[in-house]
């Protein structure tokens, strides 16, 4: 019974909770000067942050990606099988960049470094995007102790780069991938991809976004059609070679006829060479016909295998600007410092009540 009574005495009643709350209100009112100074100081710092912090510009490109399928050649494949042709062997695998692989391609070192070494504008081919990035991020001051940018020439061919140049590019690529680049699908059910580049320089954001999209989409299209393109080139070479042989056979047949314009029908030996040339023409014609047939099918397959990449939205000046607004800076700064002051007064009061009084 004594234990249960002790437990009941330790419980807080609603009246005690209200009294405790009123006591803390009086404590904060008594220290209103500290709260007021904290709020003013926080508002002042918020104003300074909104004025000093540079705005960030965002360039966005959205495009739709449609994967090619071999299903469109179904009727042609059935027709070709009748004459012994296999269209499937002329195509390439559709899963090369299926799913989210193209998103990772946008974040790859090769694509980002190639984009960095591209010119900002066609009017100034010597000024590269990497020069702009180094300038507005003030890397010459931040990395000046480790890297001497005055001796680094990024306009020379990539194979001539030094170890230090490759190291600088690698570090910049890491920073861009971490802070400046965002690639995702707004809707996972659709094949629409959004590429966003944010930076402190408006011209850099726009140029880097457009160049990166062009580089990646070109590489993606060439890779997707590489097998069919190589197969098309081989068939074209074969068709040209067979056509040369056929033309030579026709020419030889004409020469043999010119040598014996009116052969004696009683002498068959004089017509042997002409008949032989006719057989060569027939054989070459049959081969040429089959090669041309395969060539035309390969051309159709090559066109159907090319992915459709259609730009929906592209960045246009002026870009979307993101910065700390004056009102937001004042409110956020005042709120944060006010909460810090409240926490300081709370800890200070607890220390006086339970530490200094006991001592």
Protein Blocks (a to p, Z undefined) as FASTA:
>chain_A
ZZmmmmmmmpccfklmmmmmmmmmmmmmmmmmmmmmmmmmmmmmmmmmmmmpccdddddd
ddddddddfklmmmmmmmmmmnopafklmmccfklmgcjllmmmmmpmklmmmmmmpcfb
lklmmlcfklmmmmmnommmmmmmmpcfklpcfkbcfklpcfklmmmmmmmmmmmmmmmp
ccddfblkbccdcdddddfbfklmmmmmmmmmmmmmmmmmmmmmmmmmmmmmmmmmmmmm
mmmmmmmmmmmmmmmmmmmmbacfklmklmmmmmmmmmmmmmmmmmmmmmmmmmmmmmmm
mmmmpccdddfbdcddddddddddfklmmmmmmmmmmmmmmmmmmmmmmmmmmmmmmZZ
